[in-house]
């Protein structure tokens, strides 16, 4: 029976992330891109549970992992998701796992 990410230990999460990344790699090699995307997103979600949501501050600007040159304005947090807007986009609210957010200051 599968455990929820919130119930896993850091060691279990790291094992799950490695398993998902390996499945994603195999799906990519086989050209099954939709399956690849699912495994990548699951790995991002698992990684979010290794991070402290208190390290992410509403009102701050973040880079989006895997989307170079795109910035995300964090409005608020709900669980392991940061809600906000992509700059220069259609300005619709969206949620991203906090593992996909990197402070702009770190990228300098």
C-alpha positions, -999 to 999 in steps of 0.1 A, spaced: 0 0 0 13 34 -9 20 60 17 12 97 13 42 119 9 32 137 41 36 104 60 70 95 46 103 100 63 130 120 45 148 88 36 116 73 21 110 105 2 145 104 -13 140 68 -23 106 76 -39 122 106 -58 150 84 -72 124 57 -83 102 84 -100 132 100 -117 143 65 -130 108 58 -143 107 93 -160 141 86 -176 128 53 -190 96 69 -203 116 96 -220 138 70 -237 107 52 -249 92 84 -262 62 83 -239 62 120 -231 29 122 -212 42 94 -188 75 112 -185 57 144 -175 36 126 -149 67 111 -132 85 144 -133 56 162 -116 53 134 -89 90 138 -82 86 175 -78 58 170 -54 78 145 -33 107 170 -33 84 196 -19 79 175 12 117 177 19 115 216 20 102 239 48 73 260 35 84 287 60 114 294 38 91 307 11 78 343 16 47 357 1 54 388 -19 88 375 -30 99 368 -66 111 333 -76 125 316 -106 107 285 -119 128 254 -122 126 240 -157 113 273 -171 144 295 -176 138 332 -178 103 330 -162 96 346 -129 69 337 -104 54 362 -79 44 343 -48 11 355 -33 5 328 -6 12 293 4 -13 265 8 3 232 20 33 225 -2 21 247 -30 30 283 -38 1 303 -53 8 333 -75 14 346 -110 40 342 -137 54 376 -147 47 386 -183 20 359 -186 -18 361 -188 -18 370 -151 -39 341 -140 -34 325 -106 -17 291 -105 -1 268 -80 34 253 -82 50 228 -58 75 248 -37 103 225 -49 99 243 -83 106 277 -68 141 291 -65 146 326 -49 158 351 -75 185 362 -51 201 328 -53 204 329 -90 225 360 -91 
